């Protein structure tokens, strides 16, 4: 398991704060900008990063993230490039935990142990494998643990109580709670049944809960932070990249993350009080 990730969740719980966890697709909008964007996510207020490995059929993702995957793949980004980008980002000062978000074919193409080994060497903290159910995950979970990585399962609103217990037994850092039934993408408001969904999960585990899918605004982050341990923002980060001028993606990402994470507001209040 990732010691860095577990310690971060424990620290934030002690402080009464939730993590802000932004997502970005490796290689989008270009391989040359990926490392700068990872560093911008941290500089803007990201406590941890969900780092997507581009895939040809990202079935859990909506149109925004699908497009990012397509662009990265057209640029020739491979799984090993994703590891290389992270390794470079670490060498340039990236210190926050990083979770690879991927589909199982990306792991299988390298081999489970090799994928875990390379990810750990690059400085990753674990994997979120969207389409790998716990019944078939034992060998990869073992590979992750052998290399000091966490394996993070996903829990959906349709997940049964019995299955939540199975997922929690596989996890060692946190559970990724999918806020809605459907794909990733920005939404105007969070589902009103989200607190009840999280309460149902907490009845089966003491692990931290991260909430993703549909979170895009500062208000969403604040709502999630009151009831969960991490707010995960994805499609809105990609949209911030799309809105940036050519060559300015990292700056656009940092400004967006500062706003939605609350870091800019906190910094302004500190300036006024000083």
C-alpha positions in Angstrom: 0.0 0.0 0.0 1.0 3.6 -0.5 2.3 4.9 2.9 2.3 8.5 1.4 -1.4 8.2 0.5 -2.6 6.7 3.7 -0.6 9.3 5.8 -2.1 12.1 3.7 -5.7 10.9 4.4 -4.9 10.5 8.1 -3.4 14.0 8.2 -6.4 15.6 6.5 -8.8 13.8 8.7 -7.0 15.1 11.8 -7.2 18.6 10.3 -10.9 18.2 9.5 -10.2 18.7 5.8 -11.0 16.7 2.7 -8.4 16.2 -0.1 -8.8 17.9 -3.4 -7.8 15.4 -6.1 -7.7 16.7 -9.7 -7.5 14.4 -12.8 -5.6 14.8 -16.0 -5.1 12.5 -19.0 -1.4 11.8 -19.8 -0.4 13.3 -23.1 -3.2 15.8 -23.3 -3.2 18.3 -24.9 0.3 17.2 -25.9 3.0 15.0 -24.5 5.3 18.0 -24.2 2.8 19.8 -21.8 2.0 16.8 -19.6 4.8 17.3 -17.0 4.0 21.0 -16.7 0.3 20.3 -16.2 1.1 17.7 -13.4 3.2 20.4 -11.6 0.4 23.0 -12.2 -2.1 20.7 -10.5 0.0 20.5 -7.4 0.8 24.2 -7.5 -2.8 25.1 -7.8 -3.8 23.2 -4.7 -4.1 19.5 -5.7 -3.4 17.3 -2.6 -3.2 14.2 -4.8 -3.5 13.6 -8.5 -5.5 11.0 -10.5 -3.5 10.5 -13.6 -5.2 8.9 -16.6 -3.5 6.4 -18.9 -5.1 7.0 -22.4 -7.1 4.1 -23.7 -9.0 3.3 -26.9 -12.3 2.5 -25.2 -12.7 4.5 -22.0 -16.2 3.2 -21.2 -16.5 4.9 -17.9 -15.7 8.3 -19.3 -17.9 10.9 -21.0 -17.2 12.8 -24.2 -14.7 15.3 -22.7 -12.3 12.7 -21.3 -12.9 10.4 -24.2 -11.7 13.2 -26.5 -8.6 13.7 -24.3 -7.8 10.0 -24.6 -8.2 10.1 -28.4 -5.9 13.1 -28.7 -3.2 11.5 -26.5 -3.4 8.3 -28.4 -3.1 10.1 -31.8 0.1 11.7 -30.4 1.5 8.2 -29.9 1.4 8.2 -26.1 2.0 4.7 -24.7 1.7 3.3 -21.2 5.5 3.5 -20.7 5.4 7.2 -21.7 2.9 7.8 -18.9 5.4 6.4 -16.4 8.2 8.5 -17.9 6.1 11.7 -17.6 5.5 11.0 -14.0 9.2 10.2 -13.3 10.2 13.5 -14.9 7.6 15.4 -12.9 8.9 13.8 -9.7 12.4 14.9 -10.6 11.1 18.5 -11.1 9.4 18.7 -7.7 6.1 16.8 -7.8 5.6 15.5 -4.3 1.9 14.8 -4.0 0.5 11.2 -4.2 -0.4 10.1 -7.8 -2.8 7.4 -8.7 -2.8 5.9 -12.2 -6.4 5.7 -13.5 -6.6 3.1 -16.2 -8.4 0.2 -17.9 -7.1 -3.3 -17.3 -5.9 -3.9 -20.9 -3.2 -1.2 -20.2 -1.9 -3.3 -17.3 -2.3 -6.6 -19.1 -0.3 -5.4 -22.1 2.8 -4.9 -19.8 2.1 -7.7 -17.4 0.7 -7.1 -13.9 4.0 -7.3 -12.0 5.9 -5.3 -14.7 3.2 -2.6 -14.7 3.3 -2.3 -10.9 7.1 -2.3 -10.9 7.4 0.5 -13.5 4.7 2.6 -11.8 6.4 2.4 -8.5 9.8 3.2 -10.0 8.3 6.3 -11.7 6.9 7.5 -8.3 3.3 6.4 -8.4 1.2 5.6 -5.3 -1.3 3.2 -6.8 -3.8 2.2 -9.4 -7.5 2.9 -10.0 -8.5 0.2 -12.6 -12.0 0.9 -13.8 -12.9 -2.4 -15.3 -11.1 -4.9 -13.0 -13.6 -6.5 -10.5 -12.3 -7.7 -7.1 -13.0 -11.3 -8.1 -10.4 -11.1 -10.8 -8.0 -8.6 -9.1 -6.2 -10.8 -6.6 -3.0 -11.2 -8.6 -2.8 -7.5 -9.5 -3.6 -6.4 -6.0 -0.7 -8.7 -4.8 1.6 -7.1 -7.4 0.6 -3.6 -6.3 1.3 -4.5 -2.6 4.6 -6.1 -3.5 5.7 -2.8 -4.9 4.2 -0.5 -2.2 1.3 0.6 -4.3 -2.4 0.9 -3.4 -5.3 -0.6 -5.3 -8.4 1.6 -5.3 -11.8 0.0 -6.2 -14.8 1.9 -7.5 -18.2 1.8 -5.8 -21.3 2.9 -7.6 -24.8 3.9 -6.4 -26.0 0.6 -7.8 -23.4 -1.5 -5.8 -25.0 -3.9 -3.3 -24.1 -3.9 0.4 -22.6 -7.3 0.0 -20.4 -6.1 -2.9 -19.3 -3.0 -1.0 -17.8 -5.3 1.7 -15.9 -7.2 -1.0 -14.6 -4.0 -2.5 -13.6 -2.6 0.9 -11.7 -5.8 1.6 -9.6 -5.3 -1.5 -8.9 -1.6 -0.8 -6.1 -0.3 1.5 -6.1 3.5 1.0 -9.5 4.7 0.0 -12.6 3.8 -2.0 -13.5 5.7 -5.1 -17.2 6.5 -4.9 -18.9 7.2 -8.2 -21.5 9.9 -7.4 -23.9 9.1 -10.3 -24.9 6.1 -12.4 -23.3 6.9 -15.8 -20.1 8.3 -17.2 -17.8 11.1 -16.2 -18.7 14.7 -17.1 -19.6 18.0 -15.7 -23.1 18.4 -14.1 -25.0 21.4 -12.7 -25.7 19.8 -9.4 -24.7 16.8 -7.3 -27.3 14.1 -6.8 -29.4 14.7 -3.6 -29.0 11.0 -2.6 -25.2 11.3 -2.4 -25.0 11.6 1.4 -27.2 8.5 1.8 -25.0 6.6 -0.6 -21.9 7.5 1.4 -23.6 6.6 4.6 -24.4 3.2 3.2 -20.7 2.7 2.3 -19.5 3.9 5.7 -21.6 1.1 7.3 -19.2 -1.4 5.8 -15.7 0.3 6.1 -13.7 2.9 7.9 -11.6 3.6 4.8 -11.6 7.2 3.5 -14.1 7.9 0.7 -13.3 9.9 -2.4 -16.1 11.1 -4.6 -15.8 11.6 -8.3 -17.9 12.0 -11.5 -19.8 15.3 -12.0 -17.8 17.5 -9.6 -16.7 20.7 -11.4 -17.3 23.8 -9.3 -16.1 25.2 -6.0 -19.6 24.7 -4.6 -19.5 21.0 -5.6 -16.1 20.6 -3.9 -17.4 22.2 -0.7 -20.5 20.0 -0.7 -18.4 16.9 -1.1 -15.8 17.9 1.4 -18.5 18.1 4.1 -19.5 14.4 3.6 -16.4 12.7 2.1 -12.6 12.5 2.5 -11.7 13.6 -1.1 -13.3 15.5 -4.0 -12.2 14.3 -7.4 -12.5 16.6 -10.4 -11.8 15.4 -13.9 -13.7 16.6 -16.9 -13.6 20.2 -15.7 -9.8 20.1 -15.7 -9.8 18.9 -19.3 -12.2 21.7 -20.1 -9.8 24.2 -18.5 -7.1 22.9 -20.8 -9.4 23.3 -23.8 -10.2 26.9 -22.8 -6.5 27.9 -22.5 -4.6 29.6 -25.3 -2.1 27.4 -27.2 0.9 26.7 -25.0 -0.8 28.1 -21.9 -2.5 24.9 -20.7 -0.5 24.6 -17.5 -1.3 28.1 -16.5 -5.0 27.7 -17.3 -5.1 24.5 -15.2 -3.3 26.1 -12.3 -5.7 29.0 -12.2 -8.8 26.7 -12.4 -7.5 24.5 -9.7 -6.7 27.5 -7.5 -10.3 28.6 -7.8 -12.1 25.3 -7.4 -9.8 24.0 -4.6 -10.2 27.3 -2.7 -6.4 28.0 -2.6 -6.8 31.3 -4.3 -9.4 32.5 -1.9 -7.4 31.3 1.1 -4.3 33.1 -0.3 -6.2 36.3 -0.8 -7.6 36.2 2.7 -4.0 35.6 4.0 -2.8 38.7 2.0 -5.6 40.8 3.4 -4.9 39.8 7.0 -1.2 40.3 6.5 
